[in-house]
Amino acid sequence: MSDEINRSRPESTLADRAYPADRGALADSFAGTTVLFADGDADLGDLLAEVDQARFEGAADAHAALQNVLPIEALGEPGQSDGDA
């Protein structure tokens, strides 16, 4: 698979797979799918492979676990302040 998806909208892409699914199978099925961040990108298969959870019951479950492995580049807009002065 060779697609690009926006970081803020991966749910519909994740929903394209059958669940329950194990981490390895899900990571393999999304290898080559690029997730676009505010400042950079990453391979969705690689990100899913980093998740600690071994099995996903559904797309929402996979999406929630994915949030824990996103790099700092995935958050906010480039140059956006986090509120610290």
C-alpha positions as CSV (number, residue, x, y, z in Angstrom):
1,M,0.0,0.0,0.0
2,S,1.3,3.5,-0.8
3,D,-1.0,6.1,0.4
4,E,-0.8,9.4,2.4
5,I,-3.2,10.3,5.2
6,N,-3.4,13.3,7.5
7,R,-2.5,12.7,11.1
8,S,-5.8,14.2,12.3
9,R,-7.9,11.7,10.2
10,P,-6.5,8.1,10.5
11,E,-9.7,6.6,11.8
12,S,-11.2,5.9,8.4
13,T,-8.0,4.4,7.1
14,L,-7.7,2.1,10.2
15,A,-11.3,1.1,9.8
16,D,-10.5,-0.5,6.4
17,R,-9.1,-3.6,8.1
18,A,-10.8,-6.5,9.8
19,Y,-10.7,-6.6,13.6
20,P,-9.7,-8.0,16.0
21,A,-6.2,-7.7,14.6
22,D,-2.8,-8.3,16.1
23,R,-0.2,-5.5,16.1
24,G,2.2,-7.2,13.7
25,A,-0.5,-8.0,11.0
26,L,-1.9,-4.5,11.3
27,A,1.6,-2.9,11.0
28,D,2.4,-5.0,8.0
29,S,-0.8,-4.1,6.3
30,F,-0.1,-0.4,6.7
31,A,3.6,-0.5,5.7
32,G,4.1,2.1,3.0
33,T,1.2,4.4,4.2
34,T,2.6,7.8,5.0
35,V,1.1,9.8,7.9
36,L,1.5,13.5,7.2
37,F,2.2,15.7,10.3
38,A,2.3,19.4,10.8
39,D,6.1,19.2,10.5
40,G,7.1,15.9,8.8
41,D,5.7,12.5,8.2
42,A,6.1,8.8,9.3
43,D,5.2,5.4,8.0
44,L,1.9,4.2,9.6
45,G,3.1,0.6,9.7
46,D,6.3,1.6,11.6
47,L,4.2,3.6,14.1
48,L,1.9,0.7,14.7
49,A,4.8,-1.6,15.2
50,E,6.0,0.7,18.1
51,V,2.7,0.4,20.0
52,D,3.0,-1.7,23.2
53,Q,-0.5,-3.2,22.7
54,A,-0.4,-6.7,21.1
55,R,-4.0,-6.8,19.8
56,F,-6.6,-4.3,18.7
57,E,-10.4,-5.0,19.1
58,G,-11.3,-2.3,16.6
59,A,-10.2,0.8,14.7
60,A,-10.9,3.1,17.6
61,D,-8.7,0.9,19.8
62,A,-5.8,1.0,17.2
63,H,-6.2,4.8,16.9
64,A,-6.1,5.4,20.6
65,A,-2.9,3.2,20.9
66,L,-1.3,5.1,18.0
67,Q,-1.6,8.4,19.8
68,N,1.0,7.2,22.3
69,V,3.7,6.7,19.7
70,L,3.3,9.8,17.6
71,P,6.5,11.9,17.4
72,I,6.6,15.5,18.6
73,E,6.4,16.6,15.0
74,A,2.9,15.2,14.8
75,L,1.5,17.8,17.2
76,G,0.4,21.3,16.4
77,E,1.6,23.6,13.6
78,P,5.2,24.3,12.9
79,G,6.4,27.1,15.2
80,Q,3.2,27.1,17.3
81,S,3.8,28.0,20.9
82,D,2.7,25.6,23.6
83,G,1.8,28.5,25.8
84,D,5.1,28.9,27.6
85,A,6.5,32.4,27.6
